[in-house]
Amino acid sequence: MNGQGKRAVYRALDLILLAAEIGGIVAVLLTAPFGSPNLGEYLAVGGCVVAILAGIPVLIHECGHMLFGSLAGMKLASFRFSSVFSRAKTAGATEMYPAKETHIRGRMICFTLGGAALNLMVGIPLFVPYFVLPYHPARLFCVLFSFANLYEGLRAVIPAELSAGKTDGAVLRGVIRRDAEEEIALRVLTAQGILNRKTFSEVPRALLFDAPVVREDLPAFHALLFLRMQKQLWEGEDASASFDRLRESAEYLSAAQEEELLRYGAAVAGEKFTAKKQPLHGVRELENRLANTP
């Protein structure tokens, strides 16, 4: 099955989950002993709608990545989420790097599963009061919000590659199957784990330069190229080839990566480098060296 067919399957499964969510909400509303609806019931339904539109289930999902990643020994690099009205390509994104270079595959699996896990950990308990507690507007809110979390968690584990990137399920499948893209990501994470405490001298050259071949529009490949360029600059080598490859793929780089590329361009051209503090110890060491180069 080609990529378009796989995306069609994902959309079909996503629609099934969405239909199940809507069906569950309708069933709850139809079976609730409303009588004459009161203010509490209006607030419960309205509050759930506002929470969903504000992206709270997405926030919970990204917090799950952050929580489970932290428990697996990873550090936060960036965190964001958006409401349904945002124009962002993705509803949320959490980036973390390992504190150490060991057990990277296990850390990655834990981090990847964290988002869906927290959605389910929130959604399932919220559903229980519907069956065990007397009717109350708060119980109505809980069960409606539980559907939103269950939907968010379950759709994330469907393995698919979308225009905005891979789902958590697709990433997890790639890590388990040792696909080339995930192997690149694991190499990047391993290098970041080393650089968190050490310098580029401790980063094995083979880790960065003997990597599997992947598409050059992938974020993991760009991260690898940046590390290659930094390693070459640390070793005093000509890094122009890595720089040129990154510049040629500028359309795929984020705004932060474009800014970083321009900064390193000075060092590649042999000019004085303007230092900017980076989160990894090894990168700070490199930039201090470049900033102090006559």
C-alpha positions as CSV (number, residue, x, y, z in Angstrom):
1,M,0.0,0.0,0.0
2,N,1.4,3.4,-1.0
3,G,1.5,6.5,1.3
4,Q,-1.7,7.9,0.0
5,G,-3.5,4.6,0.7
6,K,-2.1,4.5,4.2
7,R,-3.3,8.0,4.9
8,A,-6.7,7.1,3.7
9,V,-6.8,4.1,6.1
10,Y,-5.7,6.4,8.9
11,R,-8.5,9.0,8.1
12,A,-11.0,6.1,8.0
13,L,-9.9,4.9,11.4
14,D,-9.8,8.4,12.8
15,L,-13.4,9.0,11.6
16,I,-14.5,5.7,13.2
17,L,-13.0,6.9,16.5
18,L,-14.6,10.3,16.1
19,A,-17.9,8.7,15.3
20,A,-17.6,6.5,18.4
21,E,-16.8,9.6,20.5
22,I,-19.8,11.6,19.2
23,G,-22.0,8.5,19.5
24,G,-21.0,8.1,23.1
25,I,-21.6,11.7,23.9
26,V,-25.0,11.6,22.3
27,A,-25.9,8.4,24.2
28,V,-24.9,10.0,27.5
29,L,-26.9,13.1,26.7
30,L,-30.0,11.1,25.7
31,T,-29.9,8.8,28.7
32,A,-29.1,11.5,31.3
33,P,-32.1,12.2,33.6
34,F,-32.2,15.9,32.7
35,G,-35.8,16.7,33.5
36,S,-35.8,20.4,33.2
37,P,-32.1,21.3,32.3
38,N,-30.6,23.5,35.0
39,L,-27.7,25.9,35.0
40,G,-25.3,23.2,36.2
41,E,-26.0,21.0,33.3
42,Y,-25.6,23.8,30.8
43,L,-22.2,24.7,32.4
44,A,-21.1,21.0,32.3
45,V,-21.8,20.7,28.6
46,G,-20.5,24.2,27.7
47,G,-17.4,23.7,29.9
48,C,-16.6,20.5,28.1
49,V,-17.0,22.1,24.7
50,V,-14.8,25.0,25.7
51,A,-12.1,22.6,27.1
52,I,-12.0,20.7,23.8
53,L,-11.9,23.8,21.6
54,A,-9.1,25.2,23.8
55,G,-7.1,22.1,23.2
56,I,-7.0,20.8,26.8
57,P,-6.9,17.1,25.6
58,V,-3.9,18.1,23.4
59,L,-2.3,19.8,26.4
60,I,-2.8,16.6,28.4
61,H,-1.2,14.6,25.6
62,E,1.9,16.8,25.4
63,C,2.2,16.8,29.2
64,G,2.2,13.0,29.0
65,H,5.2,13.1,26.6
66,M,6.9,15.5,29.0
67,L,6.1,13.5,32.1
68,F,7.0,10.1,30.8
69,G,10.1,11.5,29.0
70,S,11.2,13.0,32.3
71,L,10.7,9.7,34.1
72,A,12.8,8.1,31.4
73,G,15.7,10.5,32.1
74,M,15.1,13.1,29.4
75,K,15.2,16.9,29.6
76,L,12.7,19.3,28.0
77,A,13.9,21.2,25.0
78,S,10.6,22.7,23.8
79,F,6.9,22.4,24.5
80,R,3.8,23.8,22.7
81,F,0.2,23.1,22.0
82,S,-2.6,24.9,20.3
83,S,-6.4,25.2,20.2
84,V,-8.5,23.9,17.3
85,F,-8.5,27.5,15.9
86,S,-4.8,27.7,15.6
87,R,-3.2,27.7,12.1
88,A,-0.3,25.6,13.4
89,K,0.5,22.5,11.3
90,T,0.4,20.3,14.4
91,A,-1.8,20.6,17.5
92,G,1.1,20.1,19.8
93,A,4.8,19.1,20.0
94,T,7.1,18.2,22.8
95,E,10.9,17.9,22.1
96,M,13.2,16.3,24.7
97,Y,16.8,15.1,24.8
98,P,18.3,12.4,27.0
99,A,20.4,13.3,30.0
100,K,22.7,10.4,29.3
101,E,23.6,8.5,26.1
102,T,22.5,5.1,27.5
103,H,19.3,3.1,27.0
104,I,18.2,5.5,24.2
105,R,15.8,3.2,22.6
106,G,13.9,2.5,25.8
107,R,13.8,6.2,26.7
108,M,12.4,6.9,23.2
109,I,9.7,4.3,23.6
110,C,8.7,5.6,27.0
111,F,8.6,9.2,25.7
112,T,6.6,8.3,22.6
113,L,4.0,6.3,24.5
114,G,3.6,9.0,27.2
115,G,1.1,11.2,25.4
116,A,-1.4,8.5,24.7
117,A,-0.8,7.0,28.1
118,L,-1.7,10.1,30.0
119,N,-4.8,10.7,27.8
120,L,-6.0,7.2,28.8
121,M,-5.0,7.7,32.4
122,V,-7.2,10.8,32.5
123,G,-10.0,9.6,30.3
124,I,-10.7,6.1,31.8
125,P,-11.0,7.3,35.5
126,L,-13.2,10.2,34.4
127,F,-15.6,7.7,32.7
128,V,-16.0,5.5,35.9
129,P,-18.2,8.0,37.9
130,Y,-20.8,7.7,35.2
131,F,-21.5,4.1,36.4
132,V,-21.0,4.4,40.1
133,L,-22.1,7.8,41.3
134,P,-25.5,9.4,41.5
135,Y,-26.4,11.8,38.7
136,H,-24.8,15.3,39.0
137,P,-23.7,17.9,36.4
138,A,-20.1,17.4,37.5
139,R,-20.5,13.7,36.6
140,L,-21.8,14.8,33.2
141,F,-18.8,17.0,32.6
142,C,-16.4,14.2,33.6
143,V,-17.9,11.6,31.2
144,L,-18.0,14.0,28.3
145,F,-14.4,15.1,28.8
146,S,-13.3,11.5,29.2
147,F,-14.5,10.8,25.6
148,A,-12.4,13.6,24.3
149,N,-9.3,12.3,26.1
150,L,-9.9,8.7,25.0
151,Y,-10.3,9.9,21.4
152,E,-7.0,11.9,21.6
153,G,-5.1,9.1,23.1
154,L,-6.4,6.3,20.8
155,R,-6.0,8.3,17.5
156,A,-2.3,9.0,18.4
157,V,-1.4,5.3,18.5
158,I,-2.7,4.6,15.0
159,P,0.5,4.1,12.9
160,A,0.4,6.6,10.1
161,E,2.6,9.2,8.3
162,L,0.7,12.4,7.7
163,S,1.6,15.7,6.0
164,A,2.4,17.2,9.4
165,G,4.6,14.2,10.4
166,K,4.3,10.7,11.9
167,T,1.8,9.8,14.6
168,D,3.1,8.4,17.9
169,G,2.1,5.0,16.7
170,A,4.1,5.3,13.6
171,V,7.2,6.5,15.5
172,L,6.8,3.6,18.0
173,R,6.5,1.1,15.1
174,G,9.6,2.5,13.5
175,V,11.6,2.3,16.7
176,I,10.6,-1.3,17.3
177,R,11.2,-2.3,13.6
178,R,14.5,-0.3,13.6
179,D,13.4,1.7,10.5
180,A,16.0,4.0,9.0
181,E,14.4,7.3,10.1
182,E,14.0,6.2,13.7
183,E,17.5,4.9,13.7
184,I,18.7,8.4,12.6
185,A,16.6,9.9,15.4
186,L,18.1,7.5,18.0
187,R,21.6,8.5,16.8
188,V,20.8,12.1,17.2
189,L,19.4,11.5,20.7
190,T,22.6,9.5,21.6
191,A,24.8,12.3,20.5
192,Q,22.7,14.8,22.5
193,G,23.0,12.6,25.5
194,I,26.7,12.7,25.2
195,L,26.8,16.4,24.6
196,N,24.6,17.1,27.6
197,R,27.6,16.3,29.9
198,K,30.6,16.1,27.6
199,T,32.0,17.6,24.4
200,F,32.2,16.7,20.7
201,S,35.4,14.8,21.4
202,E,33.4,12.1,23.0
203,V,30.9,11.8,20.2
204,P,32.0,8.8,18.0
205,R,32.5,9.9,14.4
206,A,30.7,6.7,13.1
207,L,27.6,7.7,15.1
208,L,27.1,10.7,12.9
209,F,28.7,9.8,9.6
210,D,28.0,6.1,9.2
211,A,24.2,6.5,9.4
212,P,21.4,4.9,7.3
213,V,20.3,6.7,4.2
214,V,16.9,8.6,4.6
215,R,15.0,11.3,2.8
216,E,16.6,14.7,3.2
217,D,13.4,16.4,4.0
218,L,13.1,14.7,7.4
219,P,13.6,16.6,10.6
220,A,15.8,13.8,12.0
221,F,18.1,14.1,9.0
222,H,18.4,17.9,9.5
223,A,19.3,17.4,13.1
224,L,22.0,14.9,12.1
225,L,23.4,17.3,9.6
226,F,23.7,20.0,12.2
227,L,25.5,17.6,14.5
228,R,27.9,16.6,11.6
229,M,28.6,20.3,10.9
230,Q,29.3,21.0,14.6
231,K,31.5,17.9,14.9
232,Q,33.5,19.0,11.9
233,L,33.9,22.6,13.3
234,W,35.1,21.1,16.6
235,E,37.7,19.0,14.8
236,G,38.8,22.0,12.7
237,E,37.6,20.3,9.5
238,D,36.0,21.8,6.4
239,A,32.3,21.9,7.3
240,S,31.1,23.6,4.1
241,A,29.6,20.4,2.6
242,S,27.3,19.9,5.5
243,F,26.5,23.6,5.6
244,D,25.6,23.6,1.9
245,R,23.4,20.5,2.2
246,L,21.5,22.2,5.0
247,R,21.2,25.4,3.0
248,E,19.8,23.5,0.0
249,S,17.1,22.1,2.2
250,A,16.2,25.4,3.8
251,E,12.6,25.1,2.8
252,Y,12.2,22.2,5.2
253,L,13.9,23.9,8.2
254,S,12.1,25.6,11.0
255,A,12.6,29.3,11.7
256,A,14.9,28.4,14.6
257,Q,17.0,26.1,12.5
258,E,17.3,28.7,9.7
259,E,18.6,31.2,12.4
260,E,21.0,28.6,13.7
261,L,22.2,27.8,10.2
262,L,23.0,31.5,9.5
263,R,25.0,31.7,12.8
264,Y,27.1,28.7,11.9
265,G,27.6,30.0,8.4
266,A,30.0,32.6,9.8
267,A,32.2,29.8,11.3
268,V,32.0,27.8,8.1
269,A,33.2,30.9,6.1
270,G,36.1,31.3,8.5
271,E,34.7,34.4,10.2
272,K,34.3,35.1,13.9
273,F,31.4,33.3,15.4
274,T,28.8,35.1,17.5
275,A,28.1,32.8,20.5
276,K,24.6,32.1,21.7
277,K,24.0,29.9,24.7
278,Q,22.8,26.4,23.8
279,P,21.1,23.9,26.1
280,L,23.8,21.1,25.6
281,H,27.1,21.4,27.4
282,G,29.0,20.1,24.3
283,V,27.4,22.7,22.0
284,R,28.1,25.5,24.5
285,E,31.8,24.4,24.5
286,L,31.9,24.5,20.7
287,E,30.3,27.9,20.5
288,N,32.7,29.3,23.1
289,R,35.6,28.0,21.1
290,L,34.3,29.5,17.9
291,A,33.5,32.8,19.6
292,N,37.1,33.1,20.8
293,T,38.7,32.1,17.5
294,P,40.8,35.0,16.2
